[in-house]
Amino acid sequence: MTNKEASSKQEHMVADYMGWSVVSGSGARPFRPGDITSEHFLVECKTHTEPKANITFKKSHWKKIQEEALAKDKFPLLVTDNGTQAAFHTWVMLPMRIVSNCSIPNSIDGLNNTSRSGNTIIYDDFMTRQLYNSSKLPKTVAIFMYKWDTSDNYVAIMSLSEFRDFYKEKFN
C-alpha cells in the first residue's frame, strides 16, 4: 500500500466513524488545510503503510494543525494509528482545555511504555490499551496529559472510540 492509499483509507475511516467530512484535496496547503473537518474540529491524520507496534505523535504535526485550526476558528485534533487504519488502533491528541472538566490522570499505573521527548510522544499501542482496559478509570478519560511548549501547552490523548463518546456528550 502506498502512503497516499494508507492515508486516504485512514482519513475515510475516521471521517465515517465520526460522521465528519474528508477535506477534498487535503495536503494542498494552504488552500485545503487539515485532512478532516467538522463543525468544531480540524483534523490532521497520520498513519503508516504497514502495521507497527508503536503509536507516535510528533510535535511538528501538532503545531501545524494548531495553526491551521486557529485560522479556521476550530479546535485542532491530531489522529494517528499503528498502520492498520482501524478504529480500534487509532488515537486522538487534543487540547487539554477541551477536556478540562473531565477526570484526567497523569498516567495509568504501570504505564511505563511511554517515551516522551520535546518533539515526540511514543507508546506501545497494545500495552497501553491493555492497561487502560484493565484499569478502573471512568469512561471517557484521557490516557495521559503532556505539556508541550506550544500555544495549547497541555494535550490529552485518548482512543478514537472514547473521543467519539466524549464528542457526542460535549458537542451534540
C-alpha positions as a LaTeX table, in Angstrom:
\begin{tabular}{lrrr}
\hline
Residue & $x$ (\AA) & $y$ (\AA) & $z$ (\AA) \\
\hline
Met1 & 0.00 & 0.00 & 0.00 \\
Thr2 & 1.36 & 3.44 & $-0.88$ \\
Asn3 & 1.47 & 6.35 & 1.57 \\
Lys4 & $-1.37$ & 8.05 & $-0.32$ \\
Glu5 & $-3.54$ & 4.90 & $-0.21$ \\
Ala6 & $-2.90$ & 4.33 & 3.51 \\
Ser7 & $-3.61$ & 7.99 & 4.30 \\
Ser8 & $-6.82$ & 8.01 & 2.27 \\
Lys9 & $-8.01$ & 4.79 & 3.92 \\
Gln10 & $-7.35$ & 6.23 & 7.40 \\
Glu11 & $-8.96$ & 9.59 & 6.64 \\
His12 & $-12.14$ & 7.97 & 5.30 \\
Met13 & $-12.30$ & 5.53 & 8.22 \\
Val14 & $-12.02$ & 8.35 & 10.79 \\
Ala15 & $-14.43$ & 10.65 & 8.94 \\
Asp16 & $-17.03$ & 7.87 & 8.59 \\
Tyr17 & $-16.56$ & 6.78 & 12.22 \\
Met18 & $-17.11$ & 10.34 & 13.47 \\
Gly19 & $-19.72$ & 11.38 & 10.89 \\
Trp20 & $-17.42$ & 14.14 & 9.61 \\
Ser21 & $-16.09$ & 15.11 & 6.16 \\
Val22 & $-12.79$ & 14.37 & 4.44 \\
Val23 & $-11.20$ & 17.55 & 3.08 \\
Ser24 & $-11.04$ & 17.16 & $-0.69$ \\
Gly25 & $-7.53$ & 17.85 & $-1.92$ \\
Ser26 & $-6.13$ & 17.73 & 1.59 \\
Gly27 & $-2.43$ & 18.33 & 1.62 \\
Ala28 & $-2.71$ & 21.11 & $-0.96$ \\
Arg29 & $-1.75$ & 23.70 & 1.60 \\
Pro30 & $-2.68$ & 26.47 & 2.33 \\
Phe31 & $-5.93$ & 26.25 & 0.43 \\
Arg32 & $-7.04$ & 22.90 & 1.89 \\
Pro33 & $-5.79$ & 22.67 & 5.49 \\
Gly34 & $-6.34$ & 19.53 & 7.50 \\
Asp35 & $-7.48$ & 16.10 & 6.37 \\
Ile36 & $-10.92$ & 16.00 & 8.01 \\
Thr37 & $-13.27$ & 18.75 & 9.12 \\
Ser38 & $-16.36$ & 19.09 & 11.28 \\
Glu39 & $-18.30$ & 21.99 & 12.73 \\
His40 & $-15.89$ & 22.24 & 15.68 \\
Phe41 & $-12.68$ & 20.46 & 14.63 \\
Leu42 & $-9.94$ & 20.44 & 12.02 \\
Val43 & $-8.13$ & 17.10 & 11.95 \\
Glu44 & $-4.69$ & 16.04 & 10.78 \\
Cys45 & $-4.29$ & 12.27 & 10.28 \\
Lys46 & $-1.07$ & 10.27 & 10.39 \\
Thr47 & $-0.60$ & 6.58 & 9.64 \\
His48 & 1.94 & 4.07 & 8.30 \\
Thr49 & 1.91 & 1.86 & 5.22 \\
Glu50 & 2.26 & $-1.27$ & 7.38 \\
Pro51 & 1.31 & $-2.16$ & 10.97 \\
Lys52 & 3.68 & $-1.06$ & 13.75 \\
Ala53 & 3.69 & $-1.75$ & 17.48 \\
Asn54 & 4.02 & 1.89 & 18.49 \\
Ile55 & 1.82 & 4.94 & 18.27 \\
Thr56 & 3.72 & 8.16 & 17.57 \\
Phe57 & 2.66 & 11.78 & 17.96 \\
Lys58 & 5.06 & 14.42 & 16.64 \\
Lys59 & 5.18 & 17.98 & 17.90 \\
Ser60 & 5.69 & 19.34 & 14.36 \\
His61 & 2.39 & 17.75 & 13.25 \\
Trp62 & 0.62 & 19.12 & 16.34 \\
Lys63 & 1.92 & 22.66 & 15.79 \\
Lys64 & 0.89 & 22.56 & 12.12 \\
Ile65 & $-2.71$ & 21.50 & 12.82 \\
Gln66 & $-2.92$ & 24.03 & 15.68 \\
Glu67 & $-2.06$ & 26.88 & 13.32 \\
Glu68 & $-4.43$ & 25.67 & 10.63 \\
Ala69 & $-7.30$ & 25.13 & 13.09 \\
Leu70 & $-6.78$ & 28.58 & 14.60 \\
Ala71 & $-7.08$ & 30.14 & 11.14 \\
Lys72 & $-10.38$ & 28.26 & 10.64 \\
Asp73 & $-11.64$ & 29.06 & 14.18 \\
Lys74 & $-11.78$ & 25.35 & 15.06 \\
Phe75 & $-10.21$ & 23.05 & 17.63 \\
Pro76 & $-7.19$ & 21.06 & 16.42 \\
Leu77 & $-7.04$ & 17.25 & 16.54 \\
Leu78 & $-4.10$ & 15.05 & 15.62 \\
Val79 & $-5.16$ & 11.48 & 14.85 \\
Thr80 & $-2.67$ & 8.65 & 14.49 \\
Asp81 & $-2.82$ & 4.88 & 14.29 \\
Asn82 & $-0.49$ & 1.91 & 14.24 \\
Gly83 & $-0.64$ & 1.47 & 10.45 \\
Thr84 & $-3.75$ & $-0.72$ & 10.34 \\
Gln85 & $-6.10$ & 2.20 & 9.58 \\
Ala86 & $-8.52$ & 0.53 & 12.01 \\
Ala87 & $-10.58$ & 2.47 & 14.56 \\
Phe88 & $-9.52$ & 0.12 & 17.37 \\
His89 & $-5.86$ & 1.14 & 16.88 \\
Thr90 & $-6.49$ & 4.86 & 16.39 \\
Trp91 & $-5.68$ & 7.54 & 18.97 \\
Val92 & $-6.57$ & 11.23 & 19.20 \\
Met93 & $-4.49$ & 14.12 & 20.57 \\
Leu94 & $-6.49$ & 17.18 & 21.55 \\
Pro95 & $-6.01$ & 20.37 & 23.55 \\
Met96 & $-6.38$ & 19.71 & 27.26 \\
Arg97 & $-8.69$ & 22.74 & 27.55 \\
Ile98 & $-11.40$ & 20.80 & 25.70 \\
Val99 & $-11.48$ & 18.06 & 28.34 \\
Ser100 & $-10.66$ & 20.28 & 31.33 \\
Asn101 & $-13.82$ & 19.24 & 33.19 \\
Cys102 & $-13.00$ & 15.52 & 32.86 \\
Ser103 & $-11.04$ & 13.48 & 35.33 \\
Ile104 & $-7.63$ & 13.16 & 33.66 \\
Pro105 & $-4.91$ & 11.06 & 35.25 \\
Asn106 & $-1.28$ & 11.98 & 34.66 \\
Ser107 & $-0.75$ & 8.33 & 33.82 \\
Ile108 & $-2.13$ & 4.88 & 34.37 \\
Asp109 & $-0.36$ & 2.75 & 36.97 \\
Gly110 & 2.12 & 0.60 & 35.10 \\
Leu111 & 2.20 & 2.84 & 32.02 \\
Asn112 & 5.96 & 2.80 & 31.67 \\
Asn113 & 5.95 & 2.05 & 27.96 \\
Thr114 & 5.67 & 5.72 & 27.02 \\
Ser115 & 8.61 & 7.70 & 25.66 \\
Arg116 & 8.18 & 11.45 & 25.84 \\
Ser117 & 10.67 & 13.96 & 24.50 \\
Gly118 & 10.46 & 17.56 & 23.49 \\
Asn119 & 9.36 & 16.61 & 19.98 \\
Thr120 & 7.70 & 13.17 & 20.13 \\
Ile121 & 5.39 & 11.00 & 22.24 \\
Ile122 & 5.70 & 7.28 & 21.51 \\
Tyr123 & 3.93 & 4.40 & 23.23 \\
Asp124 & 3.08 & 0.78 & 22.62 \\
Asp125 & $-0.46$ & 0.54 & 21.25 \\
Phe126 & $-1.27$ & $-2.95$ & 22.56 \\
Met127 & 0.24 & $-2.50$ & 26.04 \\
Thr128 & $-1.38$ & 0.90 & 26.57 \\
Arg129 & $-4.79$ & $-0.39$ & 25.50 \\
Gln130 & $-4.45$ & $-3.43$ & 27.79 \\
Leu131 & $-3.50$ & $-1.24$ & 30.76 \\
Tyr132 & $-6.32$ & 1.16 & 30.05 \\
Asn133 & $-8.92$ & $-1.59$ & 29.66 \\
Ser134 & $-7.82$ & $-3.27$ & 32.90 \\
Ser135 & $-7.77$ & $-0.01$ & 34.87 \\
Lys136 & $-10.64$ & 1.22 & 36.98 \\
Leu137 & $-10.73$ & 4.59 & 35.22 \\
Pro138 & $-14.12$ & 6.09 & 34.33 \\
Lys139 & $-15.20$ & 6.05 & 30.71 \\
Thr140 & $-14.25$ & 8.99 & 28.52 \\
Val141 & $-10.98$ & 9.73 & 30.22 \\
Ala142 & $-7.70$ & 10.52 & 28.54 \\
Ile143 & $-4.81$ & 8.08 & 28.76 \\
Phe144 & $-2.48$ & 10.84 & 29.86 \\
Met145 & $-1.76$ & 14.50 & 29.52 \\
Tyr146 & 1.51 & 16.02 & 28.44 \\
Lys147 & 2.86 & 19.58 & 28.37 \\
Trp148 & 4.41 & 20.68 & 25.11 \\
Asp149 & 5.74 & 24.18 & 24.63 \\
Thr150 & 3.08 & 25.27 & 22.15 \\
Ser151 & 0.09 & 27.61 & 22.24 \\
Asp152 & $-2.03$ & 24.75 & 23.63 \\
Asn153 & 0.50 & 23.78 & 26.27 \\
Tyr154 & $-1.25$ & 20.71 & 27.62 \\
Val155 & $-2.52$ & 17.96 & 25.37 \\
Ala156 & $-4.63$ & 14.91 & 26.16 \\
Ile157 & $-4.59$ & 11.60 & 24.30 \\
Met158 & $-7.49$ & 9.18 & 24.14 \\
Ser159 & $-8.65$ & 6.37 & 21.90 \\
Leu160 & $-10.83$ & 7.24 & 18.93 \\
Ser161 & $-13.80$ & 5.36 & 20.40 \\
Glu162 & $-13.57$ & 7.28 & 23.68 \\
Phe163 & $-13.16$ & 10.54 & 21.82 \\
Arg164 & $-16.32$ & 9.80 & 19.83 \\
Asp165 & $-18.24$ & 9.22 & 23.08 \\
Phe166 & $-16.77$ & 12.40 & 24.56 \\
Tyr167 & $-17.59$ & 14.37 & 21.41 \\
Lys168 & $-21.22$ & 13.23 & 21.35 \\
Glu169 & $-21.65$ & 14.17 & 25.01 \\
Lys170 & $-19.93$ & 17.55 & 24.87 \\
Phe171 & $-20.72$ & 18.88 & 21.39 \\
Asn172 & $-24.10$ & 17.36 & 20.46 \\
\hline
\end{tabular}
